[in-house]
Amino acid sequence: MLKKIARKPFLEKYPEFIQASYYRNKYISPETFDSYILFVEAGSTVGLCNNLAKELTKLAKKLQYEKVFFLGDTTIPWLFRDHDYKPVKRGLDYLAENKLSKGFNGAIQVDIVDLPEFIKHLFWLVRCNGIVMYAHFSDPGFNIMGSICQYGNIHLSTLNEETDIAFNQILFETALNISTTNECGGGRIFKRYATSI
């Protein structure tokens, strides 16, 4: 079950959470310690979705996060847009079934046990433009900031040295890879596995 948190009280608690007002040309983001582009390898888009959900959840568990918060960077509601593409429609239905109203634009608290399913739906919502805003995530201690892009990459920033050290120590326990070029794109994500003879 997802927990809704109204936007105003959430931002009062986390005032440096990423926010954007394109009309007022205003952007708020926290000071970061270091930033990474993470990716998983997969043989298909469905595989990418599944691997991403599995490995991002594993990373959150290794960092000992019991829950993760997601918030759009603008005040546009999560369910602002209708969509006919089946994976996106399932994602929108998933949010509605978890009692997100058409006008809800606040934060979503996702318990670690629900994180894989949530990420699978978020993947399709982001990839196919099912949500209008950029959805960013952080932990309750506000040690990381991240988002999933349309290519299925994780754009992750550590917000302090302690978290950065912990992140770099446990990353090898996941199947997440760091982009060495620090570039984002879909071409290098899919790996073709050779058949051995």
ChimeraX attribute file (.defattr): number of C-alpha atoms within 10 A of each C-alpha:
attribute: neighborCount
match mode: 1-to-1
recipient: residues
	/A:1	12
	/A:2	16
	/A:3	13
	/A:4	19
	/A:5	18
	/A:6	12
	/A:7	16
	/A:8	13
	/A:9	12
	/A:10	17
	/A:11	17
	/A:12	10
	/A:13	9
	/A:14	15
	/A:15	14
	/A:16	13
	/A:17	22
	/A:18	22
	/A:19	21
	/A:20	18
	/A:21	12
	/A:22	9
	/A:23	6
	/A:24	7
	/A:25	7
	/A:26	9
	/A:27	12
	/A:28	13
	/A:29	13
	/A:30	17
	/A:31	11
	/A:32	16
	/A:33	15
	/A:34	14
	/A:35	16
	/A:36	17
	/A:37	22
	/A:38	22
	/A:39	28
	/A:40	26
	/A:41	17
	/A:42	18
	/A:43	12
	/A:44	13
	/A:45	14
	/A:46	13
	/A:47	14
	/A:48	22
	/A:49	20
	/A:50	18
	/A:51	21
	/A:52	27
	/A:53	22
	/A:54	20
	/A:55	19
	/A:56	21
	/A:57	22
	/A:58	21
	/A:59	19
	/A:60	18
	/A:61	14
	/A:62	16
	/A:63	16
	/A:64	11
	/A:65	16
	/A:66	14
	/A:67	17
	/A:68	20
	/A:69	21
	/A:70	22
	/A:71	26
	/A:72	25
	/A:73	21
	/A:74	19
	/A:75	16
	/A:76	16
	/A:77	18
	/A:78	27
	/A:79	21
	/A:80	16
	/A:81	13
	/A:82	11
	/A:83	17
	/A:84	9
	/A:85	12
	/A:86	10
	/A:87	18
	/A:88	23
	/A:89	17
	/A:90	16
	/A:91	24
	/A:92	25
	/A:93	15
	/A:94	16
	/A:95	20
	/A:96	14
	/A:97	12
	/A:98	13
	/A:99	14
	/A:100	21
	/A:101	14
	/A:102	13
	/A:103	12
	/A:104	19
	/A:105	24
	/A:106	24
	/A:107	23
	/A:108	23
	/A:109	22
	/A:110	21
	/A:111	17
	/A:112	17
	/A:113	13
	/A:114	15
	/A:115	21
	/A:116	22
	/A:117	17
	/A:118	19
	/A:119	21
	/A:120	20
	/A:121	22
	/A:122	25
	/A:123	28
	/A:124	25
	/A:125	24
	/A:126	21
	/A:127	16
	/A:128	14
	/A:129	15
	/A:130	24
	/A:131	24
	/A:132	17
	/A:133	19
	/A:134	19
	/A:135	23
	/A:136	21
	/A:137	23
	/A:138	25
	/A:139	19
	/A:140	14
	/A:141	9
	/A:142	17
	/A:143	18
	/A:144	22
	/A:145	22
	/A:146	20
	/A:147	21
	/A:148	23
	/A:149	19
	/A:150	17
	/A:151	17
	/A:152	25
	/A:153	24
	/A:154	22
	/A:155	19
	/A:156	20
	/A:157	22
	/A:158	24
	/A:159	18
	/A:160	15
	/A:161	13
	/A:162	11
	/A:163	17
	/A:164	18
	/A:165	11
	/A:166	13
	/A:167	17
	/A:168	10
	/A:169	11
	/A:170	13
	/A:171	18
	/A:172	11
	/A:173	12
	/A:174	15
	/A:175	17
	/A:176	22
	/A:177	17
	/A:178	15
	/A:179	15
	/A:180	9
	/A:181	7
	/A:182	12
	/A:183	8
	/A:184	19
	/A:185	13
	/A:186	11
	/A:187	8
	/A:188	11
	/A:189	21
	/A:190	16
	/A:191	12
	/A:192	10
	/A:193	8
	/A:194	6
	/A:195	5
	/A:196	4
	/A:197	3
